[in-house]
Amino acid sequence: MKRVKDILRSPRFMREVSQLLFALAGLSGVVSLLLFTSARDNLEVLGLASASLLQSIVYAVFAFFIRRGSGTALWIAGALFALDSLLILTQPIGSGVGGALFARVFLIAFLVRYVRRERLSE
């Protein structure tokens, strides 16, 4: 059975995480473009669009460095993902955070399943 530490440092795991982060950055970028096109003069929507665009850029940069094998970028991206998830939990229930929470739970479940599968393979 492989150690979790070895799995997290493997190039295969880093490639998988970078692909997930690129996908997350792409989805966030699409959301920001949709928000920019729908926000006429609404400053609140423009703020959300700007934050979403910044988030997509940050995730894309971390995905690039993780793809190149940076363990530090992997840990920083994981910490930012966790902090962002905690901030989503502080939002009011009716503000449409269900989709974001579902996506985060799905990504975490995917990574946990991947680590379990890698631990048992060998």
NUSE-579851 format. One record per residue (C-alpha): z, y, x; residue in one letter; residue number from 1. Coordinates in steps of 0.5 Angstrom, whole numbers, plus 2048, in hexadecimal, padded with zeros to 3 digits. Layout:
(node (Z; Y; X); A; NUM),
...
//
This chain:
(node (800; 800; 800); M; 1),
(node (7FE; 807; 803); K; 2),
(node (803; 80C; 803); R; 3),
(node (802; 812; 7FF); V; 4),
(node (802; 817; 805); K; 5),
(node (7FC; 813; 808); D; 6),
(node (7F8; 814; 802); I; 7),
(node (7F9; 81B; 801); L; 8),
(node (7F7; 81C; 808); R; 9),
(node (7F1; 818; 807); S; 10),
(node (7EA; 81B; 807); P; 11),
(node (7E8; 817; 801); R; 12),
(node (7EE; 81A; 7FD); F; 13),
(node (7EC; 821; 800); M; 14),
(node (7E5; 820; 7FE); R; 15),
(node (7E7; 81E; 7F7); E; 16),
(node (7EC; 824; 7F6); V; 17),
(node (7E7; 829; 7F9); S; 18),
(node (7E2; 827; 7F3); Q; 19),
(node (7E7; 828; 7EE); L; 20),
(node (7E9; 82F; 7F1); L; 21),
(node (7E1; 830; 7F1); F; 22),
(node (7E1; 82E; 7E9); A; 23),
(node (7E7; 832; 7E8); L; 24),
(node (7E4; 838; 7EB); A; 25),
(node (7DD; 837; 7E7); G; 26),
(node (7E1; 837; 7E1); L; 27),
(node (7E5; 83D; 7E2); S; 28),
(node (7DF; 841; 7E4); G; 29),
(node (7DB; 83F; 7DE); V; 30),
(node (7E1; 841; 7DA); V; 31),
(node (7E2; 848; 7DE); S; 32),
(node (7DA; 849; 7DC); L; 33),
(node (7DB; 847; 7D5); L; 34),
(node (7E1; 84C; 7D5); L; 35),
(node (7DD; 852; 7D8); F; 36),
(node (7D7; 851; 7D4); T; 37),
(node (7DC; 851; 7CD); S; 38),
(node (7E0; 857; 7D0); A; 39),
(node (7DD; 85D; 7CD); R; 40),
(node (7E3; 862; 7CF); D; 41),
(node (7E9; 85E; 7CE); N; 42),
(node (7ED; 85F; 7D4); L; 43),
(node (7F1; 859; 7D3); E; 44),
(node (7EB; 854; 7D3); V; 45),
(node (7E8; 858; 7D9); L; 46),
(node (7EF; 856; 7DC); G; 47),
(node (7EF; 84F; 7DA); L; 48),
(node (7E7; 84E; 7DD); A; 49),
(node (7E9; 851; 7E3); S; 50),
(node (7EF; 84D; 7E4); A; 51),
(node (7EB; 847; 7E3); S; 52),
(node (7E5; 849; 7E8); L; 53),
(node (7EA; 84A; 7ED); L; 54),
(node (7ED; 843; 7EC); Q; 55),
(node (7E7; 840; 7EC); S; 56),
(node (7E5; 843; 7F3); I; 57),
(node (7EC; 841; 7F5); V; 58),
(node (7EB; 83A; 7F3); Y; 59),
(node (7E4; 83A; 7F6); A; 60),
(node (7E7; 83C; 7FD); V; 61),
(node (7EC; 837; 7FD); F; 62),
(node (7E7; 832; 7FB); A; 63),
(node (7E3; 833; 801); F; 64),
(node (7E9; 833; 806); F; 65),
(node (7EB; 82D; 803); I; 66),
(node (7E4; 82A; 803); R; 67),
(node (7E4; 82B; 80B); R; 68),
(node (7EB; 828; 80C); G; 69),
(node (7F0; 82D; 80B); S; 70),
(node (7F7; 82A; 809); G; 71),
(node (7FA; 831; 809); T; 72),
(node (7F5; 833; 804); A; 73),
(node (7F6; 82D; 800); L; 74),
(node (7FE; 82E; 7FF); W; 75),
(node (7FD; 836; 7FE); I; 76),
(node (7F8; 834; 7F8); A; 77),
(node (7FD; 82F; 7F5); G; 78),
(node (802; 834; 7F5); A; 79),
(node (7FE; 839; 7F2); L; 80),
(node (7FB; 834; 7ED); F; 81),
(node (803; 833; 7EB); A; 82),
(node (805; 83A; 7EB); L; 83),
(node (7FF; 83C; 7E7); D; 84),
(node (801; 836; 7E2); S; 85),
(node (808; 838; 7E2); L; 86),
(node (805; 83F; 7E0); L; 87),
(node (801; 83C; 7DA); I; 88),
(node (807; 839; 7D7); L; 89),
(node (80B; 840; 7D7); T; 90),
(node (805; 842; 7D2); Q; 91),
(node (806; 843; 7CB); P; 92),
(node (804; 83C; 7C7); I; 93),
(node (7FF; 840; 7C3); G; 94),
(node (7FB; 843; 7C8); S; 95),
(node (7F6; 83D; 7C9); G; 96),
(node (7F9; 83A; 7CF); V; 97),
(node (7F8; 833; 7CD); G; 98),
(node (7F2; 832; 7D0); G; 99),
(node (7F4; 834; 7D7); A; 100),
(node (7FA; 830; 7D6); L; 101),
(node (7F6; 82A; 7D4); F; 102),
(node (7F1; 82B; 7DA); A; 103),
(node (7F7; 82B; 7DF); R; 104),
(node (7FA; 825; 7DC); V; 105),
(node (7F4; 822; 7DD); F; 106),
(node (7F3; 824; 7E4); L; 107),
(node (7FA; 822; 7E6); I; 108),
(node (7F9; 81B; 7E2); A; 109),
(node (7F2; 81A; 7E6); F; 110),
(node (7F5; 81B; 7ED); L; 111),
(node (7FB; 817; 7EB); V; 112),
(node (7F7; 811; 7E9); R; 113),
(node (7F3; 812; 7F0); Y; 114),
(node (7F9; 812; 7F4); V; 115),
(node (7FB; 80B; 7F0); R; 116),
(node (7F4; 808; 7F1); R; 117),
(node (7F4; 80A; 7F8); E; 118),
(node (7FB; 807; 7FA); R; 119),
(node (7F9; 800; 7F7); L; 120),
(node (7F3; 800; 7FA); S; 121),
(node (7F3; 7FC; 801); E; 122),
//
